[in-house]
Amino acid sequence: MKRRFPPAAAVLACLLILTGCSGDGGGDGRDTPTTRFSANGVTVVLSVTGWKGAKGTLAAVFTPEEKGFHLYSTDLPADGVDGVGRPTSVAVDGALRAEGTLAAGAEVRSLRVPGVDAPLPVYPDGPVTTTLPVRADGNGEATVHVGYASCSAEEGCTIPVADRPVRLRVTPDGPAFDTP
């Protein structure tokens, strides 16, 4: 069964995209650490929410920049199906560790592609929010690794993004993304 992210995380992630600003870090008066990048037709907004003690949630909102584009499921094999597609992925290393599995806030649907024997698991066209519970493994440098591919039935696919690093630092006050 696919886990869904809490509705509050979805609202925060959407607000971050719309306003381009950060929000409350979980009731302690700190801002939510946030960063964004765009590559190959998708804008990705990363934020760390609900940080308490040494734990929080890493949210990633993937927004295709053109209408009619979808992203592939987090459950798609790393090399796709018959070489088609790449999974939406978020992983951490360094001073951050995953405390569970990556969950997506969208229903998976099956897409049939000519020349591919099995259906491809994709999300509906538009933005997809993923969440990953994380914990600090001490203070220091950490990296978020992001991957995805977007496609359109009419326009074809963009070049996949694989293992795109996003740096952050974990301090006694919590995580903070490096400024570009």
N, C-alpha and C positions, 0 to 999 in steps of 0.2 A: 504494500500500500504506500502511496506517495504521501509524504508529509507536506503540509501547507504551512506557510509562515503566518505569524499572528497578524490580524488585520491592522493593528497599530503600527507594525513595521512597514506594511504596505503604504499606509497613509503618510508616514514620515518620509519614506523613500520618494513617493510622488511629490510631496511638498518640496523636498530638496531639489528635485529635477525642475519643478516649475519656478522656484524662487532663486535657485542657485546659491542658497545660503545654508547655514547649518542650524540645527535645532538643539533642544535641551538634551544633554547627555544622559539623562536618566534620573533627574530630580536632585542632582548634587550641584546644580548651578553651572556645570561645565558645558561648553558647546559640544555637539556631536562631531567627532572628527570626520571630515568628508573630503573627497577628491573626485575628479572626473577626467576622462580622456575620451577621444574619439579616434577610431581606427576602422578602416574598411567598411564604412557605411553604418556603423553602430556607435552610439554614445553610451559610455558606461559610467555610472555614478556609484562610487564605493563609499560606505559609511560604517562606522562602528557605533552601535546603539546599545543602550542598557548596560553600560560598563559599570560593574560593581565588584569591588575587590579586585580579582584578577580575571574576571569573566565578562563576556559580552557577546553580541551578535554582529557578525560581519554581513552587511546587506549589500548586494550588487544589483543595480537596476540596469538592464540591457535594453536600449531603445533604438530600434532601427530608424535611420534617418529619413527613409522614404516609405511612403504608404505601400502596403501590400507585401512587406517583407516579414518573414518569420525567423525564429531561431530554433535550433535543434534541441531536443530534450537532454537533460543532464545524464540520462540513462543510455544515450547512444554510445556504442563502442567508440573507443578513441580514434580508430581509423574509419569510422562510419559504417555503413552497410554497403557492401560491394564497392567500397571506396568513396561512397557518396555521403556528404555531411560530416560535421564535426560536433562533438557535444559541447553544450554550454557548461563551462567549468570554472570553479573558484577553489583554490587551495592555498594554504599558508605554510610557511616554514620560517626558521629562525626563532625569534623570541615569542612567536605565536604558534599555538597548536590548535588543530581542529578538535572540538569536543563532541562531535557527532557528524552527521552526513549533511551534504548540501541539499536543501529543499527548495523547490520552485513554487511560486504562487500562481501557477497557471496549469490548466488541465492539458494533458498530453493528448494529441490526436494523431491518427495514422495517416500518412501521406504516401500514395503510390506514385512512383516515378518510373517512366518507361525505361526498360533495360535493367531495372533492379528487381531481383526476385522477391525480397521481403519489403514490407511497408516500413517507412521511416517514421520514428517518433519525433513529432515537432510540436511546438507551442503555437497557439493562434497568432495571426499577424499582430504586430505591435509590441509594446514593452513587456518584459518579463522580469520579475523580481525574484532573486534567490537569496536565501539566508543560510549562514553557516555559524553554528555556535563555536566560539573560540575562547581560549584561555591563554593568559600570559605564562610563558615558561621562563620567567626571569625578565630582566630589563635588557634592552639592546635593540639591534636591528632585526626587522622582520620583513618578509616579502609576501605579497599577495600575488598569486599566479592566476591570470585570467585567460580563458579561451572561449571561442565561439565561432560560429559561421552563420551568416544570414542569407536567405534565399527568397525569391519570388517566383511564383508560377509563370509570370509573364516576362520578368526581367532577367531571370537566371540567378546565379549566386555571386556573392562577393568573395574575395580571397579570405580564407579562414585566418583567424588570429589564434596563435598557439602559444601558451605559456608566456603571455605578456606580463612582465614584472611591474609591480607597483610597490614602491618602498614605503615603509613606515618605521617609526621608532616607538618602542614600548618603554615607558618611564614609570616611576612610582605613581604618577598621576593618571596613567593610562596611555593608550596608543594615540599617536599623532602621525598623519601622513606627511611625507616629505613634500615640500613645495617644489613644483616643477621649475 
